[in-house]
Amino acid sequence: MLLEESPVFKRTFVPWYDTTAVCILTILFLDGVFLFSAAGVSVARMSPVFYHHIWVPVLLMVASGGLMVSIIFRLIRRYIDRLRR
């Protein structure tokens, strides 16, 4: 007969790529990508030659902004879960 383990006393395992420090470093990197793409949008808007390629920095802005918001929500949820314990 197998012993049943109670999950109440187990700590949740957090992989290395989901630690708080790595999430903050990722947010900082994505902030740099966001600012770089904002500069790309401003350059593309100034020059009529590059105006048709404005979708590339806009896509980078949307992707990096969405990832930043997702990681920030994950960190907030983790912080709230730690407060509840």
N, C-alpha and C positions, 0 to 999 in steps of 0.2 A: 504494500500500500504506500502510495506516494504522500509525502508531507506537503500540505498546502502552505505556501508562504503568504504571509499577510503583507500587502503592499503599503500598509500604513507606516511602517517603520523604515521603508526604503527611501533613500534620497534619489531625486531625479538626476539622471546622467546627462550632462550638457556636453556635446561634442566641442572640440577645440575651436571649430570655425563658428560656433554660436556663443562664444564667451563674450562678456561685456567689453573687454578690451579690444577684441577683434571687431566687434560691431561698431565701436567708436572709431577705430581706424578706418573701417569701411565707409562710415559716414563722412569722415574727413576727406577721403579719397574721392568719394562721389560729389562732395562739395566742390572740389577742384575741377572735376569733370563738368559740373554744372556751370561754374564760372567760365571755364574755357569755351564751352558751347555758347554761353551768352555773348562772349567776345566774338565768336564766329558768326552769330546772328547779326551783331551790330556791323561787322565788316561786310557781310553779305548784303545787308540793307543799303550800305553806302555805295557799293559798286554794282552797276547794272549788269556787269559781266557775270557776277556770282549770284545774282538774285534768283536764278532758277535752281540753284543748289542750296537754298536756305533750309530745305527739309532735312538735311543731314544734321546741322547743329540743333535744330528744333527736336528731332528725334532723340538726340543725345540728352537734351534738356529734359524731355518727358521721361525717358528711361531712368536717368540718374535721380530726378526728383521723385519718381514713383518708388524707386528702391530706397531712397532716404526715408520717405514717409513710412514705408513698410518696416524698415529696421527700427525706426523711432517708436512705432507702435509696439513692436516686439519687446523693446527695452522697457517701455512703460508698463506693458502687461506683466513682464517679469518682475519689475519693481513692486507693482501692486500685489502680486502673488507672494513676494517675500514679506511684505508688510502684514498680510493676513495670517501668516504662520506664527 
